[in-house]
Every structure is written in C-alpha cells, then in structure tokens.
Amino acid sequence: MAQGEELLIAEGSERDRDGLRKLFEADGYVCTAADSGEQARDLLRRKFFPVALIDLDFGGTNEGLALASYIEQHSNPTKIVMITGRRSFEAAVRALRIGVVDVVNKRPDQIDYLTAAVALALDRYHGSSKDSMLLRETRL
C-alpha cells in the first residue's frame, strides 16, 4: 500500500491530470484523480483528502469554484489549491473568498510555485488539525 499524504486532483484534461499525478507522486503524494465533478464529489464522500488540487474550469467555466464550495461545506478541513489556464481576476478573488489557499496559472514556469502551493496547503491542514486538537485538549 502506498504511503504519503493524500491529494485529490480534479482536472478535466487527461493530459494535465496525468502530468499532475506524475509530478505529485514523484514528491511522495498518494494521488487520486477525478475527471468530472460528479466523480470528485463521490470520492470526497467516500474518502478524506487533506488537500485538493482543482482546475478552475473543471467541467466548464468556473465549475471548479462549485467544487471548491462543495468541499468547504462538506469537507471543511480539506485545503484547496486552484489551477487555471486563463487569467481571471474575478474568479481568483471568488476562489480566495471561498477559502482556496492559492490560485496558480497552468504554465510550465509555474511548476515550482504549484508544488510549493500544495505543500503550503498541506502545512495549513496539519496546522489547523493540531490547533483543533490543542483546543479540544484545553477544553477537557
């Protein structure tokens, strides 16, 4: 069985999905990929992911925002990084307001930034988990 942090990759393009999976598996993540919003929601209902990497236009323009909202409502501890192939200030602001950790452009020169954003999201997940545990312990 694979060991490592779980990462949900929600990406409509098979080429990009496979590339992201290879990139993050090489960094030690256990990747689960979804090619549709329905599949991503089903995976989220069955399994917990500390971090989700979502394409902004997953399944259609701004559909990634709908998936991010779903995650915030149904799997709040999950931290989200959004990727996009276009520049949309409004969509990026909406994503950040939902609670997305970062929005990264899908460009080869952004790979290091993307891996750092996912690592930051994972750190925030672990930090919030420890904070929550500490708060529970102090209430006892």
PyRosetta script that sets phi, psi and omega in degrees:
from pyrosetta import init, pose_from_sequence

init()
pose = pose_from_sequence("MAQGEELLIAEGSERDRDGLRKLFEADGYVCTAADSGEQARDLLRRKFFPVALIDLDFGGTNEGLALASYIEQHSNPTKIVMITGRRSFEAAVRALRIGVVDVVNKRPDQIDYLTAAVALALDRYHGSSKDSMLLRETRL")
pose.set_psi(1, 140.1)
pose.set_omega(1, -178.5)
pose.set_phi(2, -69.4)
pose.set_psi(2, 145.5)
pose.set_omega(2, 177.5)
pose.set_phi(3, -115.4)
pose.set_psi(3, 144.3)
pose.set_omega(3, 178.2)
pose.set_phi(4, 141.2)
pose.set_psi(4, 175.3)
pose.set_omega(4, 179.7)
pose.set_phi(5, -75.7)
pose.set_psi(5, 140.2)
pose.set_omega(5, -179.9)
pose.set_phi(6, -78.5)
pose.set_psi(6, 137.9)
pose.set_omega(6, 178.2)
pose.set_phi(7, -136.8)
pose.set_psi(7, 123.8)
pose.set_omega(7, 174.0)
pose.set_phi(8, -92.5)
pose.set_psi(8, 126.6)
pose.set_omega(8, 176.4)
pose.set_phi(9, -111.1)
pose.set_psi(9, 115.8)
pose.set_omega(9, 179.2)
pose.set_phi(10, -110.7)
pose.set_psi(10, 99.7)
pose.set_omega(10, -173.7)
pose.set_phi(11, -143.9)
pose.set_psi(11, 127.6)
pose.set_omega(11, -177.3)
pose.set_phi(12, -76.2)
pose.set_psi(12, -29.9)
pose.set_omega(12, -178.6)
pose.set_phi(13, -82.1)
pose.set_psi(13, 121.3)
pose.set_omega(13, -179.0)
pose.set_phi(14, -60.1)
pose.set_psi(14, -41.0)
pose.set_omega(14, -179.8)
pose.set_phi(15, -62.0)
pose.set_psi(15, -47.7)
pose.set_omega(15, 179.4)
pose.set_phi(16, -67.0)
pose.set_psi(16, -40.1)
pose.set_omega(16, 179.8)
pose.set_phi(17, -60.9)
pose.set_psi(17, -45.9)
pose.set_omega(17, 179.4)
pose.set_phi(18, -65.7)
pose.set_psi(18, -40.1)
pose.set_omega(18, 178.7)
pose.set_phi(19, -64.3)
pose.set_psi(19, -42.6)
pose.set_omega(19, 178.6)
pose.set_phi(20, -65.1)
pose.set_psi(20, -41.6)
pose.set_omega(20, 178.8)
pose.set_phi(21, -60.5)
pose.set_psi(21, -47.2)
pose.set_omega(21, 179.6)
pose.set_phi(22, -62.6)
pose.set_psi(22, -42.4)
pose.set_omega(22, -179.7)
pose.set_phi(23, -59.6)
pose.set_psi(23, -49.0)
pose.set_omega(23, -175.3)
pose.set_phi(24, -80.3)
pose.set_psi(24, -30.3)
pose.set_omega(24, 174.5)
pose.set_phi(25, -65.1)
pose.set_psi(25, -34.4)
pose.set_omega(25, 176.9)
pose.set_phi(26, -64.7)
pose.set_psi(26, -26.2)
pose.set_omega(26, 177.0)
pose.set_phi(27, -88.2)
pose.set_psi(27, 2.4)
pose.set_omega(27, 175.7)
pose.set_phi(28, 97.6)
pose.set_psi(28, 3.3)
pose.set_omega(28, 178.2)
pose.set_phi(29, -77.6)
pose.set_psi(29, 151.6)
pose.set_omega(29, 171.5)
pose.set_phi(30, -98.6)
pose.set_psi(30, 108.6)
pose.set_omega(30, -171.9)
pose.set_phi(31, -99.3)
pose.set_psi(31, 136.9)
pose.set_omega(31, 171.5)
pose.set_phi(32, -123.9)
pose.set_psi(32, 126.2)
pose.set_omega(32, -175.1)
pose.set_phi(33, -110.5)
pose.set_psi(33, 142.7)
pose.set_omega(33, 176.6)
pose.set_phi(34, -122.4)
pose.set_psi(34, 138.7)
pose.set_omega(34, 179.9)
pose.set_phi(35, -106.4)
pose.set_psi(35, 3.6)
pose.set_omega(35, 176.8)
pose.set_phi(36, -149.6)
pose.set_psi(36, 157.7)
pose.set_omega(36, 177.5)
pose.set_phi(37, -61.2)
pose.set_psi(37, -39.7)
pose.set_omega(37, 179.0)
pose.set_phi(38, -61.9)
pose.set_psi(38, -44.4)
pose.set_omega(38, 178.9)
pose.set_phi(39, -65.0)
pose.set_psi(39, -41.6)
pose.set_omega(39, 179.4)
pose.set_phi(40, -62.1)
pose.set_psi(40, -44.6)
pose.set_omega(40, 178.9)
pose.set_phi(41, -62.8)
pose.set_psi(41, -40.3)
pose.set_omega(41, 178.0)
pose.set_phi(42, -62.8)
pose.set_psi(42, -44.3)
pose.set_omega(42, 177.9)
pose.set_phi(43, -61.7)
pose.set_psi(43, -40.9)
pose.set_omega(43, 179.8)
pose.set_phi(44, -66.5)
pose.set_psi(44, -30.0)
pose.set_omega(44, 177.2)
pose.set_phi(45, -73.3)
pose.set_psi(45, -29.7)
pose.set_omega(45, -175.7)
pose.set_phi(46, -94.1)
pose.set_psi(46, -20.4)
pose.set_omega(46, -171.1)
pose.set_phi(47, -149.6)
pose.set_psi(47, 148.8)
pose.set_omega(47, 177.3)
pose.set_phi(48, -94.6)
pose.set_psi(48, 137.8)
pose.set_omega(48, 176.2)
pose.set_phi(49, -123.4)
pose.set_psi(49, 124.2)
pose.set_omega(49, 177.2)
pose.set_phi(50, -64.7)
pose.set_psi(50, -32.2)
pose.set_omega(50, -178.2)
pose.set_phi(51, -136.4)
pose.set_psi(51, 140.1)
pose.set_omega(51, 174.2)
pose.set_phi(52, -123.0)
pose.set_psi(52, 134.3)
pose.set_omega(52, 176.2)
pose.set_phi(53, -110.4)
pose.set_psi(53, 114.2)
pose.set_omega(53, -170.8)
pose.set_phi(54, -123.1)
pose.set_psi(54, 133.5)
pose.set_omega(54, 172.7)
pose.set_phi(55, -75.7)
pose.set_psi(55, 129.7)
pose.set_omega(55, 180.0)
pose.set_phi(56, -53.4)
pose.set_psi(56, -41.3)
pose.set_omega(56, -177.1)
pose.set_phi(57, -101.7)
pose.set_psi(57, 30.9)
pose.set_omega(57, 179.1)
pose.set_phi(58, -62.0)
pose.set_psi(58, 106.8)
pose.set_omega(58, 178.9)
pose.set_phi(59, 84.5)
pose.set_psi(59, 2.1)
pose.set_omega(59, -179.5)
pose.set_phi(60, 144.6)
pose.set_psi(60, 166.8)
pose.set_omega(60, -176.6)
pose.set_phi(61, -55.3)
pose.set_psi(61, 122.9)
pose.set_omega(61, 178.4)
pose.set_phi(62, 62.3)
pose.set_psi(62, 13.4)
pose.set_omega(62, 179.1)
pose.set_phi(63, -66.0)
pose.set_psi(63, -25.0)
pose.set_omega(63, 176.3)
pose.set_phi(64, -62.1)
pose.set_psi(64, -30.8)
pose.set_omega(64, 177.2)
pose.set_phi(65, -64.5)
pose.set_psi(65, -38.1)
pose.set_omega(65, 177.9)
pose.set_phi(66, -64.4)
pose.set_psi(66, -40.7)
pose.set_omega(66, 178.1)
pose.set_phi(67, -67.1)
pose.set_psi(67, -39.9)
pose.set_omega(67, 177.7)
pose.set_phi(68, -62.1)
pose.set_psi(68, -40.7)
pose.set_omega(68, 177.3)
pose.set_phi(69, -63.2)
pose.set_psi(69, -41.7)
pose.set_omega(69, 177.7)
pose.set_phi(70, -59.4)
pose.set_psi(70, -45.0)
pose.set_omega(70, 180.0)
pose.set_phi(71, -63.1)
pose.set_psi(71, -44.1)
pose.set_omega(71, 179.4)
pose.set_phi(72, -60.2)
pose.set_psi(72, -34.3)
pose.set_omega(72, -179.0)
pose.set_phi(73, -82.2)
pose.set_psi(73, -35.8)
pose.set_omega(73, -171.5)
pose.set_phi(74, -109.9)
pose.set_psi(74, -14.7)
pose.set_omega(74, -179.9)
pose.set_phi(75, -147.1)
pose.set_psi(75, 57.8)
pose.set_omega(75, -172.0)
pose.set_phi(76, -51.8)
pose.set_psi(76, -36.4)
pose.set_omega(76, 179.4)
pose.set_phi(77, -65.0)
pose.set_psi(77, -21.9)
pose.set_omega(77, -179.7)
pose.set_phi(78, -64.6)
pose.set_psi(78, 129.2)
pose.set_omega(78, 177.2)
pose.set_phi(79, -95.8)
pose.set_psi(79, 143.8)
pose.set_omega(79, -171.8)
pose.set_phi(80, -120.1)
pose.set_psi(80, 135.3)
pose.set_omega(80, 168.1)
pose.set_phi(81, -117.6)
pose.set_psi(81, 132.1)
pose.set_omega(81, -179.1)
pose.set_phi(82, -108.0)
pose.set_psi(82, 139.9)
pose.set_omega(82, 174.8)
pose.set_phi(83, -118.2)
pose.set_psi(83, 151.9)
pose.set_omega(83, -179.1)
pose.set_phi(84, -149.9)
pose.set_psi(84, 146.2)
pose.set_omega(84, 176.8)
pose.set_phi(85, -94.1)
pose.set_psi(85, 0.9)
pose.set_omega(85, -179.7)
pose.set_phi(86, -131.6)
pose.set_psi(86, 165.3)
pose.set_omega(86, 178.6)
pose.set_phi(87, -102.0)
pose.set_psi(87, 113.5)
pose.set_omega(87, 178.5)
pose.set_phi(88, -138.6)
pose.set_psi(88, 101.4)
pose.set_omega(88, -179.5)
pose.set_phi(89, -60.1)
pose.set_psi(89, -44.7)
pose.set_omega(89, -178.1)
pose.set_phi(90, -61.5)
pose.set_psi(90, -43.9)
pose.set_omega(90, -179.9)
pose.set_phi(91, -66.6)
pose.set_psi(91, -38.5)
pose.set_omega(91, 178.8)
pose.set_phi(92, -64.4)
pose.set_psi(92, -41.8)
pose.set_omega(92, 178.4)
pose.set_phi(93, -63.8)
pose.set_psi(93, -43.4)
pose.set_omega(93, 178.1)
pose.set_phi(94, -61.2)
pose.set_psi(94, -40.8)
pose.set_omega(94, 179.1)
pose.set_phi(95, -62.6)
pose.set_psi(95, -45.4)
pose.set_omega(95, -179.9)
pose.set_phi(96, -65.2)
pose.set_psi(96, -35.2)
pose.set_omega(96, 177.1)
pose.set_phi(97, -67.5)
pose.set_psi(97, -30.5)
pose.set_omega(97, 176.3)
pose.set_phi(98, -68.3)
pose.set_psi(98, -29.9)
pose.set_omega(98, -178.8)
pose.set_phi(99, 123.4)
pose.set_psi(99, 9.5)
pose.set_omega(99, 178.7)
pose.set_phi(100, -63.5)
pose.set_psi(100, 137.9)
pose.set_omega(100, -178.5)
pose.set_phi(101, -68.0)
pose.set_psi(101, -43.4)
pose.set_omega(101, -178.6)
pose.set_phi(102, -159.1)
pose.set_psi(102, 159.0)
pose.set_omega(102, 174.8)
pose.set_phi(103, -122.1)
pose.set_psi(103, 122.8)
pose.set_omega(103, -173.8)
pose.set_phi(104, -122.0)
pose.set_psi(104, 136.5)
pose.set_omega(104, 175.9)
pose.set_phi(105, -71.4)
pose.set_psi(105, 143.0)
pose.set_omega(105, 176.7)
pose.set_phi(106, -83.0)
pose.set_psi(106, 87.2)
pose.set_omega(106, 176.9)
pose.set_phi(107, -142.9)
pose.set_psi(107, 146.6)
pose.set_omega(107, -179.4)
pose.set_phi(108, -56.6)
pose.set_psi(108, -32.5)
pose.set_omega(108, -179.1)
pose.set_phi(109, -77.4)
pose.set_psi(109, -0.7)
pose.set_omega(109, -179.9)
pose.set_phi(110, -105.8)
pose.set_psi(110, 6.3)
pose.set_omega(110, -176.4)
pose.set_phi(111, -61.1)
pose.set_psi(111, -45.6)
pose.set_omega(111, 179.5)
pose.set_phi(112, -62.6)
pose.set_psi(112, -40.2)
pose.set_omega(112, 179.0)
pose.set_phi(113, -65.1)
pose.set_psi(113, -40.1)
pose.set_omega(113, 178.9)
pose.set_phi(114, -63.2)
pose.set_psi(114, -46.7)
pose.set_omega(114, 179.9)
pose.set_phi(115, -64.5)
pose.set_psi(115, -35.7)
pose.set_omega(115, 177.1)
pose.set_phi(116, -67.8)
pose.set_psi(116, -37.8)
pose.set_omega(116, 179.0)
pose.set_phi(117, -64.8)
pose.set_psi(117, -40.6)
pose.set_omega(117, 177.8)
pose.set_phi(118, -66.7)
pose.set_psi(118, -41.2)
pose.set_omega(118, 177.5)
pose.set_phi(119, -62.9)
pose.set_psi(119, -39.8)
pose.set_omega(119, 177.2)
pose.set_phi(120, -63.4)
pose.set_psi(120, -43.3)
pose.set_omega(120, 178.5)
pose.set_phi(121, -60.2)
pose.set_psi(121, -42.0)
pose.set_omega(121, 178.7)
pose.set_phi(122, -64.9)
pose.set_psi(122, -41.4)
pose.set_omega(122, 176.4)
pose.set_phi(123, -61.4)
pose.set_psi(123, -41.2)
pose.set_omega(123, 179.0)
pose.set_phi(124, -66.1)
pose.set_psi(124, -37.6)
pose.set_omega(124, 176.2)
pose.set_phi(125, -60.8)
pose.set_psi(125, -50.2)
pose.set_omega(125, -179.0)
pose.set_phi(126, -64.1)
pose.set_psi(126, -38.7)
pose.set_omega(126, 178.4)
pose.set_phi(127, -64.4)
pose.set_psi(127, -42.5)
pose.set_omega(127, 179.5)
pose.set_phi(128, -71.1)
pose.set_psi(128, -32.6)
pose.set_omega(128, 177.5)
pose.set_phi(129, -66.1)
pose.set_psi(129, -43.2)
pose.set_omega(129, 179.5)
pose.set_phi(130, -67.1)
pose.set_psi(130, -41.1)
pose.set_omega(130, 178.1)
pose.set_phi(131, -61.1)
pose.set_psi(131, -43.1)
pose.set_omega(131, 179.9)
pose.set_phi(132, -64.1)
pose.set_psi(132, -41.0)
pose.set_omega(132, 179.3)
pose.set_phi(133, -64.5)
pose.set_psi(133, -42.6)
pose.set_omega(133, 179.4)
pose.set_phi(134, -63.4)
pose.set_psi(134, -42.0)
pose.set_omega(134, 177.5)
pose.set_phi(135, -62.6)
pose.set_psi(135, -42.3)
pose.set_omega(135, 177.8)
pose.set_phi(136, -61.9)
pose.set_psi(136, -41.8)
pose.set_omega(136, -178.8)
pose.set_phi(137, -65.6)
pose.set_psi(137, -37.7)
pose.set_omega(137, -178.5)
pose.set_phi(138, -73.1)
pose.set_psi(138, -22.6)
pose.set_omega(138, 178.7)
pose.set_phi(139, -80.5)
pose.set_psi(139, -16.8)
pose.set_omega(139, -177.9)
pose.set_phi(140, -72.3)
pose.dump_pdb("model.pdb")
